[in-house]
Amino acid sequence: MYSVGIITLGCSRNLLDSEIILGSLKRSGFKIVNVEDGADVCIVNTCAFVKDAREESMDVILDAIQLKRVGKVKHLVVCGCLSQLYKEKVAEGPLREVDLVLGTNDFPKISLFLKTLKKGDNRTAVSTRLNYLYDENSPRFLLTPRHYAYVKVSEGCSNFCSYCIISHLRGNFRSRSIESIIEEVNKLSKTGALKEINLIGQDTTSFGIDRYGKIVFPELLRKLCRLKNSVRWIRILYTHPAHYTDELIRAIRDEDKICKYLDLPIQHISDRILKRMDRHTTKIDIMALVEKLRKNIPNIVLRTSIIVGFPGESDRDFGELLEFLRQTRFDRLGAFLYSREKLTKASEFSGQIPEGVKKARYDELMKLQQQISSEINRSFLGREMDILIDEKVEGERDKFLGRTQGDAPEVDGGVYLTGNGLKIGEFCLAKIVDTLEYDLVGEAA
């Protein structure tokens, strides 16, 4: 049976897809290896959300083709969002050495395709129907450390923001059942090593609306908090500001296991731009939500995402955004240059912003956030905090990297720790002795 290695690009949702792919292949008898060590089959699980992601995917595929040419890889499979977007084009031209192309709906069939791979194959088998939804019985090969894992509560999206191609890549929004998610968490935590669950989806706050006829995310959260297992942190990612309810806010406030951390992408604050984005929310709505969250959930850490240079964004719109961010002081912030996507409404909008203007605005926004982050971090100096230890600092004795409850894996900063007897995957109490722009420095108590 073939040995298989995978390269994953993009977000945590893609990472979980890769875990499902590898789990399915392992169950079918394939050997899982690191690509750099050599593999019979190299799988590239691509991202195509924006132009930069597509370019990175193309570069990685070309690198994998070179591995194939020198004999380090026998077969090359490309799957995921880029395949779904371009279908037959993925294996053409400079990519004609790709043996197999699969989309975002084809993960369950991947072992069947790999078993029939032959030298010289050049097949495209991308489904046009997008209805795949993994469940508690889907095998997983975890790519995260043993102490944290991602759990996808839904797939696809039906918000149809004017700039976004997710519905074309992943289909309409579809929720898993509450029972399926609970059973999966029980399975993941049965070894006792799991300390943190990160709930993900395109819009976690809409969980259940399609399956149950109403949003039942708070119910799911409370049931997860009642489980008797090793999980201490339950983190909520990828929320939508238009879909928060008082019941959800109460659940986050009341349940000790739920991290007092929320990923709240607002994308912009100008009403004119929000309307063009089809975000179904307004400046007043966003301001009221932020105020309510901070009033009702003590010490809440808020992360947001911003799109810079959306079509029609004037200097006044951008100035309004900067002033809002200056006043609101989000704890965490990620910014992205607007990417013109052909399948979206916004690609046809007038007022497309020159790349140089986008970049200048991005730089100005991130300079502001760097200052805000540095000031917020200084407020932690001298405090004692619970830290989840993620990894050892290579080449350093008794030095580790961990995270507070206010830091999501991979996307946020962390805490550089010094202490004796520290163990990866365990919690420790640490005193913050220094601060950086995005990170903290602590000593284990």
SEZAVEX-486582 format. One record per atom (N, C-alpha, C, CB): residue in three letters; x, y, z. Coordinates in steps of 0.05 Angstrom, whole numbers, plus 5000, padded with zeros to 4 digits. Each point is the difference from the previous one (the first is absolute). Glycine has a CB too. Example, Ala and Ser with C-alpha at 12.3 -4.5 7.8 and 13.67 -1.06 7.14 Angstrom:
<pts>
ALA526448865156ALA498250245000ALA501850245000ALA496249775025SER503150444961SER501650245001SER498550225014SER502449874957
</pts>
This chain:
<pts>
MET501749765000MET498350245000MET501850255000MET496349755025TYR502750464962TYR501550254997TYR500650135028TYR497950064955SER504350095046SER500450195022SER499050274990SER504149745019VAL494750415000VAL498750254992VAL500950225019VAL496149754981GLY504650495008GLY500550245016GLY498250224990GLY504849865008ILE494750335009ILE498250224993ILE501250275007ILE496049705006ILE503550504977ILE500750285005ILE497450165001ILE504649954976THR495050185046THR497550145005THR500450304999THR498449625028LEU500050524956LEU500250294998LEU497450125010LEU503149974960GLY497050285049GLY497650145008GLY499449985029GLY498349924955CYS499150085052CYS499150045027CYS499749735015CYS497650414985SER501549615040SER499649775017SER497849814988SER501550275040ARG496649844945ARG497949834988ARG501349824979ARG496550365008ASN505549744978ASN501449834981ASN501749795015ASN500250384967LEU501049705055LEU501649815016LEU498349775009LEU502950375015LEU494749694994LEU498249785008LEU499349824976LEU498150295037ASP501449834940ASP499549844976ASP502349814995ASP497350374981SER505249735022SER502349834996SER500149775020SER502550394983GLU496649665042GLU499949795020GLU498049784992GLU501250345035ILE496649754953ILE497949814991ILE501249834976ILE496350315015ILE505049834967ILE501349864977ILE501949785010ILE499550424972LEU502349665046LEU502149815010LEU498749785016LEU503450375000GLY494649705016GLY498649805016GLY498749794982GLY499350335036SER499549764943SER498749814981SER502149834986SER496350334993LEU505949795000LEU502149844986LEU501349805019LEU500950394970LYS499649695055LYS501249825019LYS498149765005LYS502550385022ARG494949674981ARG498149795004ARG500049804976ARG497150325027SER503549794949SER500149834976SER502649864996SER496750304980GLY505249745039GLY502549854998GLY502450164990GLY497349614994PHE502350644999PHE502350164991PHE501850085023PHE497150184962LYS505449855033LYS501950095020LYS500350304999LYS502549564997ILE497350575026ILE500250305001ILE502850085006ILE495250035015VAL506050144968VAL502850085003VAL500250314996VAL501749544984ASN500650575023ASN500650284993ASN500950024971ASN501250095048VAL497850104938VAL500750034971VAL503050034997VAL495550214991GLU505749955027GLU502950054997GLU501749755003GLU499250465017ASP499749334995ASP501449755003ASP499749824976ASP499450045049GLY499050054931GLY499449834977GLY497349865003GLY504949944992ALA493550054987ALA497349885002ALA499349904972ALA498650305038ASP499949474962ASP498949914975ASP498050204988ASP500749525015VAL497750595004VAL498050204992VAL500350255016VAL496849634987CYS503450605000CYS499950265013CYS497450134994CYS505050054996ILE493550025025ILE497550144997ILE500450295008ILE497349585010VAL501850604973VAL500050295007VAL497150095004VAL504450084974ASN494949985050ASN497350105007ASN500150304999ASN499049605029THR499850514950THR500450284993THR498050205012THR501949834958CYS498950425041CYS498250225008CYS499750194975CYS501549975049ALA496150144948ALA499650184977ALA498250245008ALA500449604969PHE499650465056PHE498250215011PHE500650274987PHE499749755043VAL502850324955VAL500850264987VAL502449954982VAL498350265040LYS502449954945LYS502149974980LYS502649905012LYS497950374975ASP503049745048ASP502549925012ASP499949705007ASP500650465018ALA497149454992ALA499849715007ALA500249824975ALA497150135039ARG501749964939ARG500249854975ARG502849994990ARG495350134989GLU506150105013GLU502850004990GLU501749825017GLU499450474984GLU500249535043GLU501549825017GLU499449714993GLU499950345037SER497649594958SER499249734993SER501549924974SER495550065022MET504550114958MET501349944975MET503049965005MET496650274975ASP504749895041ASP502849975005ASP500649745014ASP500450495004VAL498049435015VAL500449755014VAL499649764981VAL498550215043ILE499549814939ILE499649784981ILE502449974982ILE495150085001LEU506050154990LEU502449994982LEU502449895015LEU498250404976ASP502049665050ASP502249885016ASP499649705002ASP500550435026ALA497049484977ALA499549715002ALA500649864973ALA496550105035ILE503050044943ILE500649894974ILE503049954998ILE496050244979GLN505649955032GLN502949964999GLN500849755017GLN500650494994LEU498149475028LEU500549765016LEU499349754984LEU499050255042LYS498949764942LYS499349774983LYS502149964979LYS495150095009ARG505950124979ARG502049974979ARG502649885009ARG497950394979VAL502849665047VAL502549895010VAL499649735014VAL501850465005GLY495749444994GLY499449735010GLY499449995030GLY502949844965LYS496950395048LYS499349995029LYS497149955004LYS503850315009VAL494649744971VAL497149965000VAL499249864974VAL499250415030LYS499249384973LYS499149854976LYS497550124987LYS502049595019HIS496150484998HIS497450104990HIS499350265015HIS498449534989LEU500350654997LEU499250265011LEU497050044997LEU504650194989VAL494249865034VAL497150055002VAL499550285010VAL499149515008VAL499250644978VAL499250275009VAL497149995007VAL503650224971CYS495749885052CYS497250005008CYS499350265014CYS500149505005GLY497450535003GLY499150235015GLY499050234983GLY503349875034CYS497050374977CYS498650244989CYS501050084972CYS499350155047LEU503349844948LEU501050074974LEU498949814979LEU504250195021SER495749564985SER498949804981SER497150064995SER503349665016GLN495250415005GLN497250054997GLN499550244983GLN499149805044LEU502650404958LEU499750254986LEU500749974970LEU501150255042TYR501149614952TYR501049984973TYR499549744986TYR503450325014LYS495949475001LYS499449744989LYS502149904980LYS495250105008GLU504049874966GLU501749884980GLU502650164996GLU496049834978LYS504150435028LYS502350164994LYS502449935019LYS496950364984VAL502549515039VAL502149955019VAL502249824989VAL496750055036ALA502549774946ALA502049804989ALA500850074972ALA498049655029GLU501850604963GLU500850094973GLU502550165001GLU495250004986GLY506050054991GLY502450174998GLY502249915018GLY497050374988PRO504149825028PRO502349935017PRO499349805022PRO501850454991LEU495649505013LEU499149815021LEU499149734988LEU498650395028ARG502249564947ARG499049754987ARG501149755013ARG499650264957GLU502449775060GLU501149765013GLU498549925025GLU504450134982VAL493550035024VAL498249925022VAL498449754992VAL499650485016ASP500449315000ASP498849754993ASP497049995005ASP504349785010LEU494850365011LEU497249985008LEU499150265012LEU500549515007VAL497150594985VAL498950255010VAL497349945013VAL502450274965LEU497349805061LEU497549955014LEU499150275013LEU501249515009GLY496250524995GLY499050255011GLY499449985030GLY498150104956THR500250085054THR499450015028THR497849815008THR501450475000ASN497449404981ASN497849815006ASN501049714997ASN496650344985ASP505949625008ASP501049744992ASP501749855020ASP499850184954PHE500549935070PHE501749885020PHE499349715006PHE500750455019PRO496749484983PRO499349725007PRO500949804980PRO496150185024LYS504349914951LYS500749814978LYS503049984995LYS495650104980ILE506050055035ILE502850034992ILE501549735002ILE499850475017SER499649365002SER501449745002SER499449824975SER499850035051LEU497849994939LEU499349844976LEU501550104976LEU495449925018PHE505050344979PHE501550114978PHE503049925003PHE496750384996LEU504449645028LEU502849945003LEU500749714994LEU500250375034LYS497949464972LYS500549714996LYS500249934970LYS497649915043THR501350274940THR500149954971THR501950184985THR495349855004LEU506350305011LEU502050184987LEU502049834983LEU499550345037LYS501049754939LYS502049874983LYS501950214990LYS496849644987LYS505650275005LYS502050194989LYS498850134975LYS503849715018GLY496650554980GLY499050154977GLY497150095002GLY503249744974ASP495550205049ASP497350095004ASP499850314999ASP499049595027ASN498850504964ASN499450295000ASN497050035001ASN504350124974ARG494649835050ARG497149995002ARG498950235017ARG500249514996THR497550594996THR498650205015THR497349895008THR502350384976ALA497149625050ALA497449885009ALA498850195021ALA501749524991VAL497850725002VAL499050205018VAL496950014999VAL504250284994SER494649675028SER497050005001SER498950284998SER500249595029THR497750444956THR498650264998THR498050035023THR500649994950ARG498549795061ARG498150015022ARG501650035026ARG496649724975LEU502750495041LEU501550055024LEU498249955025LEU502850354976ASN497349405034ASN498349935022ASN501549845022ASN496150004969TYR506549975028TYR501549845019TYR500050125028TYR502949834962LEU496850015058LEU500050095028LEU501149765017LEU496150334992TYR506249715019TYR501149785016TYR498449965026TYR504650094980ASP495749685033ASP498649955025ASP501849865019ASP495649984975GLU503249935047GLU501549875022GLU501349744992GLU496950225032ASN502149664946ASN501149754991ASN502350034979ASN495549805009SER504950454983SER502250054981SER502749975014SER497050314973PRO504749525017PRO502649965013PRO501750254998PRO499849514990ARG501850555031ARG501850235000ARG502849925007ARG496150305012PHE505849824975PHE502849975007PHE500950285009PHE500849614966LEU499450435060LEU500550275010LEU502750124992LEU497049885038LEU502950364952LEU502450144992LEU500850225020LEU498949914952THR499350135068THR500650185022THR501449855022THR496050294988PRO505249865031PRO501049865024PRO497649865015PRO503750355004ARG497049465012ARG497949835013ARG498250175019ARG503149614997HIS497850625012HIS498550145020HIS497950204989HIS504049955029TYR496050104945TYR497850154989TYR499149894973TYR501650415024ALA495949654969ALA498949894975ALA497950204990ALA501049525013TYR498550464961TYR497950154987TYR497649824996TYR503350314977VAL494349805026VAL497549864995VAL498350184982VAL500249745044LYS499250174932LYS498450154982LYS497049955005LYS503749984965VAL494850235042VAL497249975006VAL498250024976VAL501050195045SER500149934933SER498450034976SER501950024976SER496450245026GLU502449754950GLU501550034976GLU498550194982GLU501949535003GLY499650604979GLY498750184981GLY499150265012GLY498649614974CYS500250565010CYS499050265009CYS497850104983CYS504550115018SER493550024995SER497750114985SER499750305006SER497849565001ASN504350575009ASN499950285005ASN500350174974ASN501849915046PHE499749984935PHE500450124974PHE501050295001PHE496349704983CYS505750355033CYS501350265000CYS501050064972CYS501449955049SER498550304943SER500450064971SER502949954991SER496450345005TYR505549635014TYR502849974993TYR501049715001TYR500750465017CYS497549364992CYS500949735009CYS499149784980CYS499850175047ILE502149644949ILE499449774982ILE499549745015ILE502750234965ILE497149785061ILE499749765016ILE497749824991ILE502050245038SER495749884956SER497749844992SER500649854973SER496950335023HIS504749794960HIS500849864975HIS502049785006HIS499250434974LEU502449595046LEU502049805006LEU498949785019LEU503550354994ARG494649735023ARG499249815022ARG497049955000ARG503850165026GLY494649984958GLY497249955000GLY498550175021GLY500949544983ASN496550425019ASN498450145019ASN500549905028ASN496650074965PHE502650095055PHE500449945028PHE498549745008PHE500550495010ARG500849335004ARG498849765010ARG501349925026ARG499049854953SER499350115067SER500949955027SER500049705005SER498150435016ARG503849495001ARG500049725011ARG497949995022ARG504949934989SER494549835020SER498149985023SER501550045026SER497249684974ILE501450415046ILE501250035027ILE501149745009ILE496850365011GLU501849424985GLU500849745009GLU502649914987GLU495349885008SER505050184966SER502549934986SER502450145011SER497349924959ILE502450345047ILE502250155011ILE500849915028ILE498550394973ILE499549555043ILE500649915027ILE501449734999ILE495950245017GLU503349584966GLU501249744998GLU502950034990GLU495649794991GLU504950404990GLU502750044991GLU501850105022GLU498250104954VAL500950095062VAL501550115022VAL500649785020VAL498050454993ASN500149385013ASN500449775018ASN502349824990ASN495250025013LYS504849934961LYS502049834988LYS502850135002LYS496649804969LEU503550465024LEU502550145000LEU501250025028LEU498550264961SER499949755059SER500950055027SER500449745017SER497750444998LYS501849334990LYS500049765016LYS502849925011LYS496249854973THR506050265015THR502749945010THR500750165024THR501349884954GLY497250345050GLY500650185023GLY502050214994GLY499049635028ALA502150374947ALA502150204993ALA498850264990ALA503049624988LEU494650375002LEU498750244988LEU499250215021LEU498449714962LYS502750535034LYS499450225019LYS498350224988LYS504249895023GLU495950134950GLU498650234987GLU498749914974GLU503450315020ILE494149774978ILE498449964975ILE499650274987ILE497749585019ASN502850444955ASN499550244985ASN497849954980ASN504850155005LEU492949985000LEU497749964983LEU500250184975LEU497149875040ILE502750014937ILE500350154975ILE497849944980ILE504949995007GLY494950184973GLY498049984979GLY500250274985GLY496949685026GLN501650354952GLN500150254986GLN498550225017GLN500249764956ASP497850155059ASP498450195017ASP498949835024ASP498850314960THR502849675061THR499249835022THR497550115014THR504749875006THR494950394993THR497750115014THR497349934987THR503050375014SER497049534962SER497549924987SER499549705003SER500650364967PHE501049505049PHE499849715003PHE497149925006PHE504849985016GLY494249834968GLY497449885005GLY497850124984GLY501649895044ILE498750354945ILE497850144987ILE498849844977ILE502150435012ASP499549424974ASP499149844977ASP498849735009ASP503550224971ARG497749665050ARG499249745008ARG497750005020ARG504749864993TYR495350345025TYR497950015021TYR498050224996TYR503449815030GLY497150364950GLY498150224995GLY500550245019GLY496749664985LYS505450335031LYS500750225017LYS502949975008LYS495250045018ILE506050174992ILE502849995009ILE500149855027ILE501150444975VAL500549355026VAL500249855025VAL502949995010VAL496049724986PHE505650475006PHE502850005008PHE500350015031PHE501250224956PRO497249955057PRO500350015030PRO499349735012PRO498850484999GLU499349384991GLU499349735010GLU502449814997GLU495150084989LEU506149924987LEU502349844995LEU502350065020LEU498849974951LEU501750285053LEU502150095019LEU499549895028LEU500850414972ARG496849625037ARG499449925028ARG500249705003ARG497050395005LYS502249464974LYS500349715001LYS502949914999LYS495549964978LEU506150175007LEU502949944999LEU501350065027LEU500150104951CYS499050115063CYS501150075026CYS499249805021CYS499950484987ARG498049375009ARG499149815020ARG501449734997ARG495650225000LEU505949744979LEU501349744996LEU502249965021LEU499050024951LYS501249735058LYS502049935020LYS502549914985LYS496549875035ASN505450314960ASN502449934985ASN502350185008ASN497249844961SER505050145025SER502450155007SER500150284989SER502349575001VAL495750514983VAL499950264987VAL499550225020VAL498449784957ARG503450415043ARG499750235018ARG499350264986ARG503349785030TRP497550244945TRP499450244984TRP498349924975TRP504250225016ILE493649924980ILE498449984975ILE500150274987ILE497049635018ARG504250394959ARG500450264986ARG498250024976ARG504850015016ILE494050234980ILE498250054978ILE501450174979ILE495949975031LEU504249934945LEU501350154978LEU498050054977LEU504449795012TYR496250404971TYR498550064976TYR497050065005TYR503249704976THR496350505041THR497250085005THR499350234980THR500449875049HIS497050194950HIS499050224983HIS498550205018HIS499649694959PRO501250565040PRO498850205019PRO497050034997PRO504350244998ALA494549694979ALA497250034996ALA498349775013ALA501050244957HIS500449555053HIS498649775009HIS500349935029HIS500549834955TYR500550375061TYR500249965029TYR497250025013TYR504750194999THR494949665021THR497550015016THR500750045029THR497649704967ASP500550405049ASP500450035028ASP500549735014ASP497150415000GLU501749384989GLU500449745012GLU502949914996GLU495249894991LEU505950174985LEU502849934995LEU501850155019LEU498949914952ILE500750355051ILE501650165018ILE499949895029ILE499350404970ARG498349535038ARG499849895028ARG501549745003ARG495550225003ALA504449614976ALA501449745001ALA503050055003ALA496349784972ILE504750405012ILE502950065001ILE500850115028ILE500050094950ARG498350085060ARG500550125027ARG499949795022ARG498050434983ASP500049405016ASP499449825023ASP501749755001ASP495450174998GLU505549734979GLU501449754999GLU503050035003GLU496349824971ASP504750075051ASP502950035005ASP501849894979ASP498849985048LYS500349814938LYS501749874980LYS500250164974LYS498749575019ILE499450614976ILE500150154976ILE502050235003ILE495149894990CYS506850124992CYS502050215001CYS498750274997CYS503449694980LYS497550505036LYS499050274998LYS501550144978LYS498850025050TYR500749884926TYR501450084976TYR498049974977TYR504749875018LEU495150334965LEU498249974977LEU501350114975LEU496050045031ASP503849804948ASP500950084974ASP497650144986ASP503549624997LEU496650645000LEU497850164991LEU500750174975LEU498350025047PRO501849864929PRO500850154976PRO497950214993PRO502649594984ILE498150665018ILE498150214992ILE500450084971ILE499950165047GLN502549814942GLN500850064973GLN500250304994GLN497949574987HIS500350595024HIS500150294996HIS498250135021HIS501049964950ILE498850305050ILE498250145018ILE498350214986ILE503349925037SER497550174939SER498450194985SER497549874991SER504150244985ASP493649885021ASP497449894992ASP499849964969ASP497950225040ARG503349974946ARG499949984971ARG501549764990ARG499650504997ILE502849455014ILE501649774992ILE498749745010ILE504150285001LEU494949715024LEU498749765011LEU497649924982LEU501550135047LYS497050074943LYS497749944983LYS501049884974LYS497450375021ARG504749744967ARG501149904975ARG501149715004ARG501150474985MET499949485039MET501149735006MET497849805005MET504050225020ASP493549874983ASP497849825007ASP500549865027ASP499149924952ARG501750245068ARG500649895026ARG497649995018ARG504650174995HIS493249954997HIS497549995016HIS500350105028HIS498649614972THR503150595031THR500350135026THR500950284995THR501249575023THR498750604998THR500750284997THR502050085022THR495450104981LYS505650155016LYS501950105020LYS498750005028LYS502250284964ILE495449815038ILE498650015026ILE499749725011ILE497650414986ASP501749404997ASP499849725009ASP502649895011ASP496449934966ILE505850125020ILE502649905008ILE500950145026ILE501249914952MET498450355050MET500850145024MET498449905024MET501250404973ALA496249555023ALA498349905022ALA500849725008ALA496250294983LEU504549544997LEU500849735007LEU502650005016LEU497849834958VAL504250325033VAL502550015015VAL499650105028VAL502550094957GLU495850115046GLU499450115027GLU498649795017GLU499750464981LYS498449395007LYS498649795015LYS501849785008LYS495950114975LEU505949805007LEU501849785007LEU501950095022LEU499849844953ARG501250395046ARG501950095021ARG498650055027ARG502950214964LYS494649885034LYS498550055025LYS499149745013LYS498450434981ASN500949375003ASN498849755011ASN502049785005ASN495950124977ILE506549895010ILE502049795003ILE502650135010ILE497949724963PRO502550275063PRO502450135011PRO502649894988PRO497550075042ASN504350114952ASN502749934989ASN499849864972ASN501649965047ILE496350094938ILE499849884974ILE502350104982ILE495049965005VAL506249864980VAL502050074980VAL498749994972VAL503849815029LEU496350414957LEU498650014974LEU502150014977LEU496150235021ARG503649594961ARG501650004975ARG498250084977ARG503149645018THR497950514963THR498450074976THR501749974975THR497250315028SER501449704949SER501450014974SER498950234984SER500649505001ILE501150624984ILE499450244984ILE500849964971ILE500550305041ILE497849794941ILE500850004971ILE500650294993ILE497149604989VAL505350445000VAL500950274993VAL499950034969VAL503050025041GLY496050204950GLY499950064972GLY497749884985GLY504950025002PHE492849945011PHE497749904987PHE499150204979PHE498549745041PRO500350174936PRO499250194979PRO498350235011PRO500249624967GLY500650625026GLY498650245009GLY500850115026GLY496349834974GLU505650045040GLU500950095026GLU501450274996GLU500449535018SER498450684993SER501250274997SER501950055023SER495950164976ASP505650065021ASP501850085022ASP498350055026ASP503250214967ARG494449895029ARG498250055023ARG499249745013ARG498350424978ASP501049385005ASP499249735011ASP502349885016ASP496949934961PHE505550095027PHE502349885014PHE500750155025PHE501749864956GLY498050415044GLY500550165024GLY498049925022GLY501850374971GLU495749585021GLU497949925019GLU500849735013GLU496550254973LEU504549575010LEU500949745010LEU502250035020LEU498649794957LEU503550375036LEU502250045018LEU499150115027LEU503050074960GLU495350135039GLU499050125025GLU498549805017GLU499850454977PHE498649395010PHE498549795015PHE501949815013PHE496250044968LEU505849875017LEU501949815012LEU501650135023LEU500449774955ARG500250495041ARG501550155021ARG498350015026ARG502450274964GLN495049775033GLN498350025023GLN499349735012GLN498250424980THR501349385003THR499149745009THR502249835011THR496450024966ARG506050005023ARG502349865011ARG499649695002ARG501250425025PHE498549464952PHE499849714999PHE502649885010PHE496850024961ASP502949765055ASP502449875011ASP501749874978ASP497449925042ARG501349974938ARG501349864978ARG498850104974ARG501049585029LEU500650444950LEU498950094974LEU501649894977LEU498450425022GLY500249484958GLY501349924975GLY498850174978GLY500849535017ALA500950564965ALA499150164977ALA500849874974ALA500350425028PHE498049624952PHE500449884973PHE499550214979PHE498749555017LEU503050454962LEU499450174977LEU497749884985LEU504950154997TYR493250014994TYR497849904984TYR501149864975TYR497050375017SER501949394978SER500749844977SER497649984981SER503449745027ARG497050344948ARG497850014981ARG499549724989ARG501150484987GLU496749405021GLU499449724992GLU497949994979GLU501249855046LYS499350024932LYS498350014976LYS497149905005LYS504149934974LEU495549895044LEU497349895004LEU498450165020LEU501949554989THR499150675020THR498650165020THR498750254989THR503249825034LYS494850284980LYS498750254992LYS502050235000LYS495649835018ALA506150185002ALA501850235004ALA502050024977ALA499549955049SER501049844937SER501950014977SER499050194978SER501649535011GLU495850514989GLU498850174979GLU499550285010GLU497949604980PHE502750455045PHE499550275011PHE501850214988PHE498549795042SER500550454956SER501750234992SER501750085024SER496650164965GLY505450005029GLY501750105021GLY502049815011GLY496250285012GLN504949544971GLN502149825009GLN502450165008GLN498349644969ILE502950295054ILE502150155012ILE502849914989ILE497150075041PRO504650124951PRO502749924991PRO501549855022PRO500150394969GLU501649425023GLU501549835019GLU501850175018GLU499949624967GLY501350595023GLY501750175016GLY498550135022GLY502850084961VAL494750015033VAL498350135021VAL499249795021VAL498350334966LYS501049435025LYS499349795019LYS502349955019LYS496949804966LYS505550175023LYS502349935016LYS500650235020LYS501949724962ALA497950535030ALA500650225018ALA497950005023ALA502050274961ARG495549685032ARG498050005021ARG500449765019ARG496850224969TYR504049565020TYR500549765017TYR502350065019TYR498549704963ASP503650425027ASP502350065017ASP499350205023ASP503049924960GLU495350275033GLU499250205020GLU498349875021GLU500250364966LEU497949465026LEU498349865018LEU501649825019LEU496350024966MET505549835023MET501649815016MET501950145019MET499649674963LYS501450575029LYS501650165018LYS498450095024LYS502850164961LEU494749915034LEU498350085023LEU499549765018LEU497850354971GLN501549425017GLN499449765016GLN502549915016GLN496549874967GLN505850165021GLN502549925014GLN500350175026GLN502249874956GLN497250385042GLN500150185023GLN497949915021GLN501750384971ILE495949575020ILE497849925018ILE500849745014ILE496650234971SER504349575013SER500749745011SER502350035021SER498649784957SER503450395037SER502250035019SER499050135026SER503150054961GLU495150145037GLU498950135024GLU498349805016GLU500050444977ILE498449405010ILE498349805014ILE501849805014ILE496350064966ASN505849845020ASN501849815012ASN501350105025ASN500849814955ARG500050455045ARG501350115023ARG498250005025ARG502650294970SER494849705026SER498149995023SER500149735015SER497150334976PHE504149475011PHE500249745012PHE502549975018PHE497549814961LEU504350385038LEU502549985014LEU499549975030LEU502350284965GLY499049515047GLY499749945028GLY497649825007GLY502150435008ARG496249514973ARG497749835006ARG500749714998ARG497050364982GLU501549475032GLU500349714998GLU497849904983GLU502249975045MET498549854936MET498049904980MET500449704996MET499950454978ASP497949425016ASP500149724992ASP501049984971ASP496249885032ILE505849954964ILE501249974974ILE499849704992ILE503250395008LEU495949564967LEU500149744988LEU502649974984LEU494849974998ILE506949845009ILE502649984988ILE499849844973ILE502250025046ASP498650114932ASP499849894974ASP502549854990ASP496850364990GLU505649765016GLU502449884989GLU502450105015GLU497849974955LYS504449885042LYS502650085011LYS501550184981LYS500249575027VAL501150634983VAL501650174982VAL502549854993VAL498150435021GLU502349534953GLU502249844991GLU502750125008GLU497249854961GLY504649985050GLY502650095007GLY500250155026GLY500950014953GLU496950025061GLU500050155025GLU499149825023GLU499050434976ARG502549575046ARG499349845023ARG497950135017ARG504749815000ASP493250035007ASP497950105018ASP498550244989ASP502649825038LYS497350204935LYS498450214988LYS497949884981LYS504050315003PHE493649805000PHE497749894985PHE498450234988PHE499949595031LEU498350334951LEU498150194989LEU497249915006LEU503250134963GLY495250045049GLY497349935007GLY498050224993GLY501849725037ARG495850244971ARG497850194993ARG498250055024ARG500249854952THR498850395050THR497950075019THR497349924988THR502850385020GLN495149654996GLN497349954990GLN499450194977GLN498649845046GLY502750394953GLY499550204980GLY501649974974GLY498950305037ASP502449464959ASP501649964976ASP499149744986ASP503950245022ALA495149794954ALA499349764985ALA502549884987ALA495450194991PRO504649555005PRO502449874987PRO500550124972PRO499149585026GLU503550454968GLU500950084973GLU499550294992GLU499249534988VAL498750595021VAL499350274989VAL500750235019VAL496449784975ASP503850165051ASP500550215020ASP502949985011ASP495150015012GLY505650175005GLY502649995013GLY500049785022GLY500750494991GLY501349535026GLY500349795020GLY501650105024GLY499649654965VAL501250175052VAL501650075023VAL502649835000VAL495850115026TYR506550034975TYR502549865002TYR500549955030TYR501950224958LEU498449525049LEU500049925028LEU502849895008LEU495149894996THR505650175028THR502449875012THR499149875026THR503150344979GLY497849415025GLY499349865025GLY500949715000GLY496150305004ASN504149595020ASN500949725003ASN497649825000ASN504050155026GLY496349614962GLY498049795001GLY497650064984GLY501649915044LEU498550274937LEU497750064983LEU499749784979LEU500750495007LYS496849454986LYS499449794981LYS498150104978LYS500649665036ILE500050274940ILE498350074977ILE497349875004ILE504050034969GLY493950135026GLY497349905002GLY498850035028GLY501149694965GLU500450435053GLU499050055027GLU499750295006GLU502249585015PHE496250495005PHE499750285009PHE502050065021PHE495149994989CYS505750275012CYS501650095023CYS499250295006CYS503849704987LEU496650385037LEU499650285008LEU502650154997LEU496349865033ALA503650364953ALA502450154994ALA499650305006ALA501349674965LYS500850465045LYS500050285004LYS501250144976LYS500449945050ILE498350264939ILE500950154977ILE502250205008ILE495549944977VAL506950025013VAL502350175008VAL500950194978VAL501349635030ASP497750344946ASP500850184978ASP497849984978ASP505049955011THR494950254973THR498150004978THR501350094974THR496350095033LEU502749804945LEU500850074973LEU497650114985LEU503749645000GLU496650424974GLU497850124985GLU497649814999GLU503450264973TYR497149485022TYR497849814997TYR500249775020TYR499750134952ASP502549845062ASP500549775018ASP500650105028ASP501749744962LEU498150065057LEU500650055028LEU502449835008LEU495250125010VAL506149955011VAL502249845011VAL499349945029VAL503550214969GLY496649535038GLY499249925027GLY501949815014GLY495450074985GLU504449925041GLU501549815016GLU498049835015GLU504050325004ALA496349424994ALA498249815013ALA500150055031ALA500649664963ALA497050355049ALA499950055029ALA500949765015ALA496350324993
</pts>
